[in-house]
Amino acid sequence: MAQQHRAVLIPGDGIGPEVTNAVKRVLVAAEAPLVWEEHQAGLNALKQGKEVLPLSTLEAITHHKLALKGPCTTPVGEGFASINVQLRKKLHLYAAVRPVRSLPGVKTRFENVDLVIVRENTEGLYSGVENEVTPGVVMSMKVATEAACTRVAHWAFRYATRRKRRKVSVFHKANIMKLTDGMFIRCAQRIHEDEYPNIEYQPLIIDAGCMRLVQDPTQFDVLLMENLYGDVVSDLAAGLVGGLGVTPGANIGDDCAVFEAVHGSAPDIAGKGVANPLALIMTSVMMLNHLGDVRHDENCRKVAGSVRDAYNQALSDGKKTRDLGGELGTEAFADAVIERLKG
């Protein structure tokens, strides 16, 4: 009997419960060796009279070291702090990993895009250190530590080596932010020179880097950057391959990993059955491959490959949701993937 892996499932809110249900159906059909333990976070946790990020949810992730998370709503300009940011800080999930790849049947302006954004996940302006200096004047502090900059740089170069990638490009603004971004690129260069000379190192000022990215994304491989830059650039890069509906993501630390799609909770379409579950299906493939890496389970890699082949075939056959120019709803797309798994 195949080894079973227990994982926390956080449905989230908005379209979260719909897309996570679709993913569960696909993984059952693929015979993924997963046993789910469901916990809440975000608005659904509040509706149940719990904290926005319940201690029981954190404890479950810490225990099982693995979670698949649907999107959670973050209030704009008020209300509670981002659940995503809280999870990353409390669980020390310092590396956000966001692959961006061209998909069959999804026509965009570019072909053969295949890059991975690695984003430092715990510092920068997302540290949330803000205060009002005087009425009408507020300040937000950008935090950087040598330890965190070194840690994420090491992770990115190690990832590039393991995945047989050729180059790590570091986007920065060290010409202006000489201390914070200066530290970030110095740490990356030191890791490159001392430990990974086999991987090309390319520092780029972020504005010029973004211009080159939209001119020809195929010139890039692994992109390493601090927190805010990584958030913005990963959404920009998603536009190169079809949008947020086709971009998976992971938040990885030394002990735990939480997998979540890049897109948000889209409350405007929640409950209508039209949300695209593909990004979270792709995210579940990342999770299975992660299990293959850290728990040395080849069956997880095999299942990941079969799910990836199934959704690629579905897209090639024109089975797409509305955001990709098709007509399928959430469950119908899951059905299309399941049909190709069984075929």
Contacts in CASP RR format, 6 or more apart in sequence:
PFRMAT RR
TARGET T0000
AUTHOR 0000-0000-0000
METHOD contacts of the structure
MODEL  1
MAQQHRAVLIPGDGIGPEVTNAVKRVLVAAEAPLVWEEHQAGLNALKQGK
EVLPLSTLEAITHHKLALKGPCTTPVGEGFASINVQLRKKLHLYAAVRPV
RSLPGVKTRFENVDLVIVRENTEGLYSGVENEVTPGVVMSMKVATEAACT
RVAHWAFRYATRRKRRKVSVFHKANIMKLTDGMFIRCAQRIHEDEYPNIE
YQPLIIDAGCMRLVQDPTQFDVLLMENLYGDVVSDLAAGLVGGLGVTPGA
NIGDDCAVFEAVHGSAPDIAGKGVANPLALIMTSVMMLNHLGDVRHDENC
RKVAGSVRDAYNQALSDGKKTRDLGGELGTEAFADAVIERLKG
2 31 0 8 1.000
2 33 0 8 1.000
2 299 0 8 1.000
3 33 0 8 1.000
3 295 0 8 1.000
3 297 0 8 1.000
3 299 0 8 1.000
4 33 0 8 1.000
4 34 0 8 1.000
4 35 0 8 1.000
5 33 0 8 1.000
5 34 0 8 1.000
5 35 0 8 1.000
5 66 0 8 1.000
5 291 0 8 1.000
5 295 0 8 1.000
5 297 0 8 1.000
5 300 0 8 1.000
6 34 0 8 1.000
6 35 0 8 1.000
6 36 0 8 1.000
6 37 0 8 1.000
6 64 0 8 1.000
6 66 0 8 1.000
7 34 0 8 1.000
7 35 0 8 1.000
7 36 0 8 1.000
7 37 0 8 1.000
7 64 0 8 1.000
7 66 0 8 1.000
7 67 0 8 1.000
7 68 0 8 1.000
7 287 0 8 1.000
8 36 0 8 1.000
8 37 0 8 1.000
8 38 0 8 1.000
8 39 0 8 1.000
8 57 0 8 1.000
8 60 0 8 1.000
8 61 0 8 1.000
8 64 0 8 1.000
8 66 0 8 1.000
8 67 0 8 1.000
8 68 0 8 1.000
9 20 0 8 1.000
9 24 0 8 1.000
9 36 0 8 1.000
9 37 0 8 1.000
9 38 0 8 1.000
9 39 0 8 1.000
9 67 0 8 1.000
9 68 0 8 1.000
9 69 0 8 1.000
10 20 0 8 1.000
10 38 0 8 1.000
10 39 0 8 1.000
10 40 0 8 1.000
10 41 0 8 1.000
10 57 0 8 1.000
10 67 0 8 1.000
10 68 0 8 1.000
10 69 0 8 1.000
10 70 0 8 1.000
10 72 0 8 1.000
11 17 0 8 1.000
11 20 0 8 1.000
11 21 0 8 1.000
11 38 0 8 1.000
11 40 0 8 1.000
11 44 0 8 1.000
11 70 0 8 1.000
12 20 0 8 1.000
12 40 0 8 1.000
12 41 0 8 1.000
12 42 0 8 1.000
12 43 0 8 1.000
12 44 0 8 1.000
12 69 0 8 1.000
12 70 0 8 1.000
12 71 0 8 1.000
12 72 0 8 1.000
12 265 0 8 1.000
13 42 0 8 1.000
13 43 0 8 1.000
13 44 0 8 1.000
13 71 0 8 1.000
13 72 0 8 1.000
13 73 0 8 1.000
13 265 0 8 1.000
13 267 0 8 1.000
13 270 0 8 1.000
14 43 0 8 1.000
14 71 0 8 1.000
14 73 0 8 1.000
14 265 0 8 1.000
14 266 0 8 1.000
14 267 0 8 1.000
14 270 0 8 1.000
14 271 0 8 1.000
15 71 0 8 1.000
15 264 0 8 1.000
15 265 0 8 1.000
15 266 0 8 1.000
15 267 0 8 1.000
15 269 0 8 1.000
15 270 0 8 1.000
15 271 0 8 1.000
15 275 0 8 1.000
15 330 0 8 1.000
16 70 0 8 1.000
16 71 0 8 1.000
16 265 0 8 1.000
16 270 0 8 1.000
16 275 0 8 1.000
17 44 0 8 1.000
18 270 0 8 1.000
18 271 0 8 1.000
18 273 0 8 1.000
18 275 0 8 1.000
18 277 0 8 1.000
18 330 0 8 1.000
19 70 0 8 1.000
19 71 0 8 1.000
19 261 0 8 1.000
19 275 0 8 1.000
19 276 0 8 1.000
19 277 0 8 1.000
19 279 0 8 1.000
19 280 0 8 1.000
19 330 0 8 1.000
20 68 0 8 1.000
20 70 0 8 1.000
20 280 0 8 1.000
22 277 0 8 1.000
22 280 0 8 1.000
22 281 0 8 1.000
22 330 0 8 1.000
22 331 0 8 1.000
22 333 0 8 1.000
22 334 0 8 1.000
23 68 0 8 1.000
23 277 0 8 1.000
23 280 0 8 1.000
23 281 0 8 1.000
23 283 0 8 1.000
23 284 0 8 1.000
23 334 0 8 1.000
24 36 0 8 1.000
25 331 0 8 1.000
25 334 0 8 1.000
25 338 0 8 1.000
26 277 0 8 1.000
26 281 0 8 1.000
26 284 0 8 1.000
26 307 0 8 1.000
26 310 0 8 1.000
26 334 0 8 1.000
26 337 0 8 1.000
26 338 0 8 1.000
26 341 0 8 1.000
27 34 0 8 1.000
27 284 0 8 1.000
27 303 0 8 1.000
27 307 0 8 1.000
29 337 0 8 1.000
29 338 0 8 1.000
29 341 0 8 1.000
29 342 0 8 1.000
30 303 0 8 1.000
30 306 0 8 1.000
30 307 0 8 1.000
30 310 0 8 1.000
30 341 0 8 1.000
31 303 0 8 1.000
32 284 0 8 1.000
32 288 0 8 1.000
32 300 0 8 1.000
32 303 0 8 1.000
32 307 0 8 1.000
33 297 0 8 1.000
33 299 0 8 1.000
33 300 0 8 1.000
33 303 0 8 1.000
37 60 0 8 1.000
37 64 0 8 1.000
39 54 0 8 1.000
39 56 0 8 1.000
39 57 0 8 1.000
39 60 0 8 1.000
39 61 0 8 1.000
40 48 0 8 1.000
40 50 0 8 1.000
40 54 0 8 1.000
40 57 0 8 1.000
41 52 0 8 1.000
41 53 0 8 1.000
41 54 0 8 1.000
41 57 0 8 1.000
41 69 0 8 1.000
41 72 0 8 1.000
41 83 0 8 1.000
41 87 0 8 1.000
42 52 0 8 1.000
42 53 0 8 1.000
42 72 0 8 1.000
42 73 0 8 1.000
42 80 0 8 1.000
42 83 0 8 1.000
43 52 0 8 1.000
43 72 0 8 1.000
43 73 0 8 1.000
45 51 0 8 1.000
45 52 0 8 1.000
45 53 0 8 1.000
45 54 0 8 1.000
45 57 0 8 1.000
46 52 0 8 1.000
52 80 0 8 1.000
52 83 0 8 1.000
53 83 0 8 1.000
53 86 0 8 1.000
53 87 0 8 1.000
53 90 0 8 1.000
58 87 0 8 1.000
58 90 0 8 1.000
58 91 0 8 1.000
60 67 0 8 1.000
61 67 0 8 1.000
61 87 0 8 1.000
61 91 0 8 1.000
61 256 0 8 1.000
61 258 0 8 1.000
62 91 0 8 1.000
62 255 0 8 1.000
62 256 0 8 1.000
65 255 0 8 1.000
65 256 0 8 1.000
65 257 0 8 1.000
66 256 0 8 1.000
66 257 0 8 1.000
66 258 0 8 1.000
66 287 0 8 1.000
66 290 0 8 1.000
66 291 0 8 1.000
67 256 0 8 1.000
67 257 0 8 1.000
67 258 0 8 1.000
67 259 0 8 1.000
68 258 0 8 1.000
68 259 0 8 1.000
68 260 0 8 1.000
68 280 0 8 1.000
68 283 0 8 1.000
68 284 0 8 1.000
68 287 0 8 1.000
69 87 0 8 1.000
69 258 0 8 1.000
69 259 0 8 1.000
69 260 0 8 1.000
70 260 0 8 1.000
70 261 0 8 1.000
70 280 0 8 1.000
71 260 0 8 1.000
71 261 0 8 1.000
71 263 0 8 1.000
71 264 0 8 1.000
71 265 0 8 1.000
71 266 0 8 1.000
72 83 0 8 1.000
72 84 0 8 1.000
72 265 0 8 1.000
73 264 0 8 1.000
73 265 0 8 1.000
73 267 0 8 1.000
74 82 0 8 1.000
74 83 0 8 1.000
74 84 0 8 1.000
84 251 0 8 1.000
84 260 0 8 1.000
85 126 0 8 1.000
87 93 0 8 1.000
87 251 0 8 1.000
87 258 0 8 1.000
88 94 0 8 1.000
88 96 0 8 1.000
88 121 0 8 1.000
88 122 0 8 1.000
88 251 0 8 1.000
88 258 0 8 1.000
89 122 0 8 1.000
91 251 0 8 1.000
91 253 0 8 1.000
91 255 0 8 1.000
91 256 0 8 1.000
91 258 0 8 1.000
92 122 0 8 1.000
92 253 0 8 1.000
92 254 0 8 1.000
92 255 0 8 1.000
92 256 0 8 1.000
93 121 0 8 1.000
93 122 0 8 1.000
93 251 0 8 1.000
93 252 0 8 1.000
93 253 0 8 1.000
93 256 0 8 1.000
93 257 0 8 1.000
93 258 0 8 1.000
94 120 0 8 1.000
94 121 0 8 1.000
94 122 0 8 1.000
94 148 0 8 1.000
94 151 0 8 1.000
94 152 0 8 1.000
94 155 0 8 1.000
94 252 0 8 1.000
94 253 0 8 1.000
95 118 0 8 1.000
95 119 0 8 1.000
95 120 0 8 1.000
95 121 0 8 1.000
95 152 0 8 1.000
95 155 0 8 1.000
95 156 0 8 1.000
95 251 0 8 1.000
95 252 0 8 1.000
95 253 0 8 1.000
96 117 0 8 1.000
96 118 0 8 1.000
96 119 0 8 1.000
96 120 0 8 1.000
96 121 0 8 1.000
96 230 0 8 1.000
96 234 0 8 1.000
96 249 0 8 1.000
96 250 0 8 1.000
96 251 0 8 1.000
96 252 0 8 1.000
97 116 0 8 1.000
97 117 0 8 1.000
97 118 0 8 1.000
97 119 0 8 1.000
97 159 0 8 1.000
97 249 0 8 1.000
97 250 0 8 1.000
97 251 0 8 1.000
97 252 0 8 1.000
97 286 0 8 1.000
98 116 0 8 1.000
98 117 0 8 1.000
98 118 0 8 1.000
98 119 0 8 1.000
98 234 0 8 1.000
98 237 0 8 1.000
98 247 0 8 1.000
98 248 0 8 1.000
98 249 0 8 1.000
98 250 0 8 1.000
98 262 0 8 1.000
99 115 0 8 1.000
99 116 0 8 1.000
99 117 0 8 1.000
99 247 0 8 1.000
99 248 0 8 1.000
99 249 0 8 1.000
99 286 0 8 1.000
100 113 0 8 1.000
100 114 0 8 1.000
100 115 0 8 1.000
100 116 0 8 1.000
100 117 0 8 1.000
100 217 0 8 1.000
100 234 0 8 1.000
100 237 0 8 1.000
100 238 0 8 1.000
100 240 0 8 1.000
100 241 0 8 1.000
100 247 0 8 1.000
101 113 0 8 1.000
101 114 0 8 1.000
101 115 0 8 1.000
101 241 0 8 1.000
102 108 0 8 1.000
102 110 0 8 1.000
102 111 0 8 1.000
102 112 0 8 1.000
102 113 0 8 1.000
102 114 0 8 1.000
102 241 0 8 1.000
103 241 0 8 1.000
103 242 0 8 1.000
103 246 0 8 1.000
103 312 0 8 1.000
103 315 0 8 1.000
104 312 0 8 1.000
104 313 0 8 1.000
104 315 0 8 1.000
104 316 0 8 1.000
105 315 0 8 1.000
105 316 0 8 1.000
105 318 0 8 1.000
105 320 0 8 1.000
106 241 0 8 1.000
106 242 0 8 1.000
106 246 0 8 1.000
106 315 0 8 1.000
106 320 0 8 1.000
106 324 0 8 1.000
108 239 0 8 1.000
108 240 0 8 1.000
108 241 0 8 1.000
108 242 0 8 1.000
109 240 0 8 1.000
110 216 0 8 1.000
110 217 0 8 1.000
110 218 0 8 1.000
110 240 0 8 1.000
110 241 0 8 1.000
112 218 0 8 1.000
113 217 0 8 1.000
113 218 0 8 1.000
113 240 0 8 1.000
113 241 0 8 1.000
114 218 0 8 1.000
114 221 0 8 1.000
115 217 0 8 1.000
115 220 0 8 1.000
115 221 0 8 1.000
115 222 0 8 1.000
115 223 0 8 1.000
115 237 0 8 1.000
116 159 0 8 1.000
116 163 0 8 1.000
116 165 0 8 1.000
116 221 0 8 1.000
116 222 0 8 1.000
116 223 0 8 1.000
117 222 0 8 1.000
117 223 0 8 1.000
117 225 0 8 1.000
117 230 0 8 1.000
117 233 0 8 1.000
117 234 0 8 1.000
117 237 0 8 1.000
118 152 0 8 1.000
118 155 0 8 1.000
118 156 0 8 1.000
118 159 0 8 1.000
118 222 0 8 1.000
118 223 0 8 1.000
118 224 0 8 1.000
118 225 0 8 1.000
119 225 0 8 1.000
119 226 0 8 1.000
119 227 0 8 1.000
119 229 0 8 1.000
119 230 0 8 1.000
119 231 0 8 1.000
119 234 0 8 1.000
120 148 0 8 1.000
120 149 0 8 1.000
120 152 0 8 1.000
120 184 0 8 1.000
120 225 0 8 1.000
120 226 0 8 1.000
120 227 0 8 1.000
121 152 0 8 1.000
121 227 0 8 1.000
121 251 0 8 1.000
122 148 0 8 1.000
122 227 0 8 1.000
123 143 0 8 1.000
123 144 0 8 1.000
123 145 0 8 1.000
123 148 0 8 1.000
123 226 0 8 1.000
123 227 0 8 1.000
124 142 0 8 1.000
124 143 0 8 1.000
124 144 0 8 1.000
124 180 0 8 1.000
124 226 0 8 1.000
124 227 0 8 1.000
124 228 0 8 1.000
125 140 0 8 1.000
125 141 0 8 1.000
125 142 0 8 1.000
125 227 0 8 1.000
125 228 0 8 1.000
126 227 0 8 1.000
126 228 0 8 1.000
126 231 0 8 1.000
127 141 0 8 1.000
127 142 0 8 1.000
127 143 0 8 1.000
128 140 0 8 1.000
128 141 0 8 1.000
129 140 0 8 1.000
129 141 0 8 1.000
129 143 0 8 1.000
130 138 0 8 1.000
130 139 0 8 1.000
130 140 0 8 1.000
130 141 0 8 1.000
131 138 0 8 1.000
131 139 0 8 1.000
132 138 0 8 1.000
132 139 0 8 1.000
133 139 0 8 1.000
142 177 0 8 1.000
142 180 0 8 1.000
143 180 0 8 1.000
144 179 0 8 1.000
144 180 0 8 1.000
144 181 0 8 1.000
144 183 0 8 1.000
144 184 0 8 1.000
144 226 0 8 1.000
146 183 0 8 1.000
146 187 0 8 1.000
149 183 0 8 1.000
149 184 0 8 1.000
149 187 0 8 1.000
149 188 0 8 1.000
150 187 0 8 1.000
150 190 0 8 1.000
150 191 0 8 1.000
152 224 0 8 1.000
153 170 0 8 1.000
153 184 0 8 1.000
153 187 0 8 1.000
153 188 0 8 1.000
153 190 0 8 1.000
153 191 0 8 1.000
153 192 0 8 1.000
153 224 0 8 1.000
154 191 0 8 1.000
154 195 0 8 1.000
155 252 0 8 1.000
156 168 0 8 1.000
156 188 0 8 1.000
156 222 0 8 1.000
156 224 0 8 1.000
157 168 0 8 1.000
157 191 0 8 1.000
157 192 0 8 1.000
157 195 0 8 1.000
157 196 0 8 1.000
157 199 0 8 1.000
158 196 0 8 1.000
159 165 0 8 1.000
159 222 0 8 1.000
160 166 0 8 1.000
160 167 0 8 1.000
160 168 0 8 1.000
160 196 0 8 1.000
160 199 0 8 1.000
160 221 0 8 1.000
160 222 0 8 1.000
161 196 0 8 1.000
161 198 0 8 1.000
161 199 0 8 1.000
165 199 0 8 1.000
165 221 0 8 1.000
165 222 0 8 1.000
166 199 0 8 1.000
166 200 0 8 1.000
166 221 0 8 1.000
167 199 0 8 1.000
167 200 0 8 1.000
167 201 0 8 1.000
167 202 0 8 1.000
167 220 0 8 1.000
167 221 0 8 1.000
167 222 0 8 1.000
168 188 0 8 1.000
168 192 0 8 1.000
168 199 0 8 1.000
168 200 0 8 1.000
168 201 0 8 1.000
168 202 0 8 1.000
168 221 0 8 1.000
168 222 0 8 1.000
168 223 0 8 1.000
168 224 0 8 1.000
169 202 0 8 1.000
169 203 0 8 1.000
169 204 0 8 1.000
169 209 0 8 1.000
169 220 0 8 1.000
169 221 0 8 1.000
169 222 0 8 1.000
169 223 0 8 1.000
169 224 0 8 1.000
170 184 0 8 1.000
170 185 0 8 1.000
170 188 0 8 1.000
170 201 0 8 1.000
170 202 0 8 1.000
170 203 0 8 1.000
170 204 0 8 1.000
170 223 0 8 1.000
170 224 0 8 1.000
170 225 0 8 1.000
171 204 0 8 1.000
171 205 0 8 1.000
171 206 0 8 1.000
171 209 0 8 1.000
171 210 0 8 1.000
171 223 0 8 1.000
171 224 0 8 1.000
171 225 0 8 1.000
171 229 0 8 1.000
171 230 0 8 1.000
171 233 0 8 1.000
172 181 0 8 1.000
172 182 0 8 1.000
172 184 0 8 1.000
172 185 0 8 1.000
172 203 0 8 1.000
172 204 0 8 1.000
172 205 0 8 1.000
172 206 0 8 1.000
172 225 0 8 1.000
172 226 0 8 1.000
172 229 0 8 1.000
173 181 0 8 1.000
173 205 0 8 1.000
173 206 0 8 1.000
173 207 0 8 1.000
173 229 0 8 1.000
174 181 0 8 1.000
174 182 0 8 1.000
174 184 0 8 1.000
174 185 0 8 1.000
174 203 0 8 1.000
174 205 0 8 1.000
175 205 0 8 1.000
180 226 0 8 1.000
181 226 0 8 1.000
184 226 0 8 1.000
185 203 0 8 1.000
188 201 0 8 1.000
188 203 0 8 1.000
188 224 0 8 1.000
189 201 0 8 1.000
189 203 0 8 1.000
192 199 0 8 1.000
192 201 0 8 1.000
193 201 0 8 1.000
204 212 0 8 1.000
206 225 0 8 1.000
206 229 0 8 1.000
206 233 0 8 1.000
210 233 0 8 1.000
210 236 0 8 1.000
212 219 0 8 1.000
212 220 0 8 1.000
213 220 0 8 1.000
213 233 0 8 1.000
213 236 0 8 1.000
213 237 0 8 1.000
213 240 0 8 1.000
214 236 0 8 1.000
214 240 0 8 1.000
217 237 0 8 1.000
217 240 0 8 1.000
223 230 0 8 1.000
223 233 0 8 1.000
223 237 0 8 1.000
225 233 0 8 1.000
234 247 0 8 1.000
234 262 0 8 1.000
235 244 0 8 1.000
235 262 0 8 1.000
237 247 0 8 1.000
238 244 0 8 1.000
238 245 0 8 1.000
238 246 0 8 1.000
238 247 0 8 1.000
238 262 0 8 1.000
241 247 0 8 1.000
242 324 0 8 1.000
243 323 0 8 1.000
244 261 0 8 1.000
244 262 0 8 1.000
244 263 0 8 1.000
244 264 0 8 1.000
244 279 0 8 1.000
245 261 0 8 1.000
245 262 0 8 1.000
245 263 0 8 1.000
245 276 0 8 1.000
245 278 0 8 1.000
245 279 0 8 1.000
245 323 0 8 1.000
245 324 0 8 1.000
246 276 0 8 1.000
246 278 0 8 1.000
246 279 0 8 1.000
246 282 0 8 1.000
246 324 0 8 1.000
247 261 0 8 1.000
247 262 0 8 1.000
247 263 0 8 1.000
247 279 0 8 1.000
247 282 0 8 1.000
248 259 0 8 1.000
248 261 0 8 1.000
248 262 0 8 1.000
248 279 0 8 1.000
248 280 0 8 1.000
248 282 0 8 1.000
248 283 0 8 1.000
248 285 0 8 1.000
248 286 0 8 1.000
249 259 0 8 1.000
249 260 0 8 1.000
249 261 0 8 1.000
249 262 0 8 1.000
249 283 0 8 1.000
249 286 0 8 1.000
250 257 0 8 1.000
250 258 0 8 1.000
250 259 0 8 1.000
250 260 0 8 1.000
250 283 0 8 1.000
250 286 0 8 1.000
250 287 0 8 1.000
250 290 0 8 1.000
251 257 0 8 1.000
251 258 0 8 1.000
251 259 0 8 1.000
251 260 0 8 1.000
252 290 0 8 1.000
257 287 0 8 1.000
257 290 0 8 1.000
257 294 0 8 1.000
259 283 0 8 1.000
259 284 0 8 1.000
259 286 0 8 1.000
259 287 0 8 1.000
259 290 0 8 1.000
260 280 0 8 1.000
260 283 0 8 1.000
261 279 0 8 1.000
261 280 0 8 1.000
261 282 0 8 1.000
261 283 0 8 1.000
262 279 0 8 1.000
263 279 0 8 1.000
266 275 0 8 1.000
269 275 0 8 1.000
273 329 0 8 1.000
273 330 0 8 1.000
273 331 0 8 1.000
274 321 0 8 1.000
274 322 0 8 1.000
274 329 0 8 1.000
274 330 0 8 1.000
275 321 0 8 1.000
275 329 0 8 1.000
275 330 0 8 1.000
276 321 0 8 1.000
276 322 0 8 1.000
276 323 0 8 1.000
276 324 0 8 1.000
276 330 0 8 1.000
276 333 0 8 1.000
277 321 0 8 1.000
277 330 0 8 1.000
277 333 0 8 1.000
277 334 0 8 1.000
278 311 0 8 1.000
278 321 0 8 1.000
278 333 0 8 1.000
281 307 0 8 1.000
281 311 0 8 1.000
281 334 0 8 1.000
281 337 0 8 1.000
282 308 0 8 1.000
282 311 0 8 1.000
284 307 0 8 1.000
285 304 0 8 1.000
285 305 0 8 1.000
285 307 0 8 1.000
285 308 0 8 1.000
286 304 0 8 1.000
288 300 0 8 1.000
288 301 0 8 1.000
288 303 0 8 1.000
288 304 0 8 1.000
288 307 0 8 1.000
289 300 0 8 1.000
289 301 0 8 1.000
289 304 0 8 1.000
291 297 0 8 1.000
291 300 0 8 1.000
292 298 0 8 1.000
292 300 0 8 1.000
292 301 0 8 1.000
306 341 0 8 1.000
307 337 0 8 1.000
307 341 0 8 1.000
309 340 0 8 1.000
310 337 0 8 1.000
310 338 0 8 1.000
310 340 0 8 1.000
310 341 0 8 1.000
311 337 0 8 1.000
311 340 0 8 1.000
313 340 0 8 1.000
314 320 0 8 1.000
314 333 0 8 1.000
314 336 0 8 1.000
314 337 0 8 1.000
314 339 0 8 1.000
314 340 0 8 1.000
315 324 0 8 1.000
317 336 0 8 1.000
317 340 0 8 1.000
318 326 0 8 1.000
319 328 0 8 1.000
319 333 0 8 1.000
319 336 0 8 1.000
320 326 0 8 1.000
320 327 0 8 1.000
320 328 0 8 1.000
320 333 0 8 1.000
321 328 0 8 1.000
321 329 0 8 1.000
321 330 0 8 1.000
321 333 0 8 1.000
322 328 0 8 1.000
322 329 0 8 1.000
328 336 0 8 1.000
END
